[in-house]
Amino acid sequence: MQQDLSRYSCQINLPGFGATTQQLLQKARVLIVGAGGLGCPAAQYIVAAGVGTVGIADYDVISAGNLHRQILYKSNEVGLKKAEIACQSLRQQNPGINVVMHDIRITDENVMEVIRRYDLVLDGTDNFETRYLLNDACVLWGIPLIQGAIYQYEGHVAIWNAPNADGTRSPHYRDIFPQVNAAQVPNCTEGGVFPTLAGIIGSMMANETLKCITQAGETLIGKMLVFDALTLQSRIVKTGTVSKFVINGLAAATKVNTLSHEQLRANGSSYLLVDVRGKDEHNAFNIGGINIPVEHIAAIKEHLLGNKRIVLYCASGRRSAEGAKAIKTLFNAEVYSLEGGIKDLQK
Ligand SMILES: Nc1ncnc2c1ncn2[C@@H]1O[C@H](COP(=O)(O)OP(=O)(O)OP(=O)(O)O)[C@@H](O)[C@H]1O
């Protein structure tokens, strides 16, 4: 889609910005999940700035109680679908970009398919189930996740699973918050939320989105910003630089299919063999196949298009079982873990 650059002249004229940086925005594809208090202001700035493709995912309808902070909606639109109204309004705001409507609830059944079309995902939802789901799916696809949350007068913004310069990833949500007891955290309806806080945190999410795309300034990668709307104080907490990668809890109930060494030997050519141990372990000794360490298991996506069944192996069978769970749950692929690993073969 051809963009009229004159509408962006005030940002193009910024020191160090220019038409080339504007093109980075035009090429970018950003998904905003949750068109509520955070998603509305985030979407308005991202669309206004000329991000070329902006997806909006929400399944809900507008209610009167949303209007004090969900600034894309008007009184006469109560009862109408948020995704439809938000997209309609954003297309009017900037007809030069592609606004994609996802009038759906993001679930474990559709998350991988929906988010794979985007370079960056914003989480503006209000529940832990979706927060962990988006996190896990972003980890597996290798997509950075910009997350915001607000409660009463306090909010936070963080960027998870973003690439570091050396090829590692910054921590993801589960690295820092392995589990949350959702029952102990009241929602906005019960606890209330200060309306302008949604605008401030949503705009910060948009701010970090534009910085990530244009590689400007110092982003919140590896950090979390906490903001208090009553005192206007903010603090930045470091979350570390490298992901520990624990897909713990992810599909804990998923059953892993195992394959014996005999089965593999008898029918080896019909399997894609993947060593999920570290590079050094693989170089020291392996039984063939490709090497994707379990912490980078997202890279398996490149190999899923063929019809081959996948067999993962490691030293004892523990890491391969973990990787197989992740692949099965999120890609729905036929995957096996090699029984007992390969440690005995090495002797
Ligand atoms: N899994 C999901 N898929 C798509 N949208 C989601 C999902 N989970 C939550 N949302 C959306 O995220 C938005 C969050 O908005 P917000 O936090 O302002 O609360 P709300 O649900 O709109 O309002 P209230 O809490 O007052 O009922 C909502 O529009 C909700 O429909």
The ligand as an SDF file (V2000), in Angstrom:
LIG
                    3D

 31 33  0  0  0  0  0  0  0  0999 V2000
   -7.8910  -14.0780   24.7280 N   0  0  0  0  0  0  0  0  0  0  0  0
   -8.2900  -12.8710   24.2880 C   0  0  0  0  0  0  0  0  0  0  0  0
   -8.4360  -12.6600   22.9470 N   0  0  0  0  0  0  0  0  0  0  0  0
   -8.8380  -11.4510   22.4730 C   0  0  0  0  0  0  0  0  0  0  0  0
   -9.1360  -10.4060   23.2760 N   0  0  0  0  0  0  0  0  0  0  0  0
   -9.0070  -10.5660   24.6060 C   0  0  0  0  0  0  0  0  0  0  0  0
   -8.5850  -11.8000   25.1760 C   0  0  0  0  0  0  0  0  0  0  0  0
   -8.5670  -11.6790   26.5270 N   0  0  0  0  0  0  0  0  0  0  0  0
   -8.9630  -10.4140   26.7920 C   0  0  0  0  0  0  0  0  0  0  0  0
   -9.2440   -9.7490   25.6480 N   0  0  0  0  0  0  0  0  0  0  0  0
   -9.7050   -8.3540   25.5020 C   0  0  0  0  0  0  0  0  0  0  0  0
   -8.7660   -7.5150   26.1700 O   0  0  0  0  0  0  0  0  0  0  0  0
   -9.4430   -6.3040   26.5030 C   0  0  0  0  0  0  0  0  0  0  0  0
   -8.9690   -5.8700   27.8720 C   0  0  0  0  0  0  0  0  0  0  0  0
   -9.5250   -4.6190   28.1180 O   0  0  0  0  0  0  0  0  0  0  0  0
   -9.6740   -3.9940   29.5710 P   0  0  0  0  0  0  0  0  0  0  0  0
   -8.5510   -4.4470   30.4080 O   0  0  0  0  0  0  0  0  0  0  0  0
   -9.8060   -2.5120   29.4140 O   0  0  0  0  0  0  0  0  0  0  0  0
  -10.9800   -4.6620   30.1700 O   0  0  0  0  0  0  0  0  0  0  0  0
  -12.4510   -4.9940   29.6220 P   0  0  0  0  0  0  0  0  0  0  0  0
  -12.5760   -6.4740   29.6760 O   0  0  0  0  0  0  0  0  0  0  0  0
  -12.7290   -4.3440   28.3180 O   0  0  0  0  0  0  0  0  0  0  0  0
  -13.3680   -4.2530   30.6640 O   0  0  0  0  0  0  0  0  0  0  0  0
  -13.9320   -4.6540   32.0950 P   0  0  0  0  0  0  0  0  0  0  0  0
  -12.8060   -5.3080   32.8590 O   0  0  0  0  0  0  0  0  0  0  0  0
  -14.3350   -3.3410   32.6630 O   0  0  0  0  0  0  0  0  0  0  0  0
  -15.0730   -5.5720   31.8100 O   0  0  0  0  0  0  0  0  0  0  0  0
  -10.9380   -6.5720   26.4360 C   0  0  0  0  0  0  0  0  0  0  0  0
  -11.4810   -5.8540   25.3530 O   0  0  0  0  0  0  0  0  0  0  0  0
  -11.0280   -8.0970   26.2080 C   0  0  0  0  0  0  0  0  0  0  0  0
  -12.1320   -8.4490   25.4050 O   0  0  0  0  0  0  0  0  0  0  0  0
  1  2  1  0
  2  3  1  0
  2  7  2  0
  3  4  2  0
  4  5  1  0
  5  6  2  0
  6  7  1  0
  6 10  1  0
  7  8  1  0
  8  9  2  0
  9 10  1  0
 10 11  1  0
 11 12  1  0
 11 30  1  0
 12 13  1  0
 13 14  1  0
 13 28  1  0
 14 15  1  0
 15 16  1  0
 16 17  2  0
 16 18  1  0
 16 19  1  0
 19 20  1  0
 20 21  2  0
 20 22  1  0
 20 23  1  0
 23 24  1  0
 24 25  2  0
 24 26  1  0
 24 27  1  0
 28 29  1  0
 28 30  1  0
 30 31  1  0
M  END
$$$$
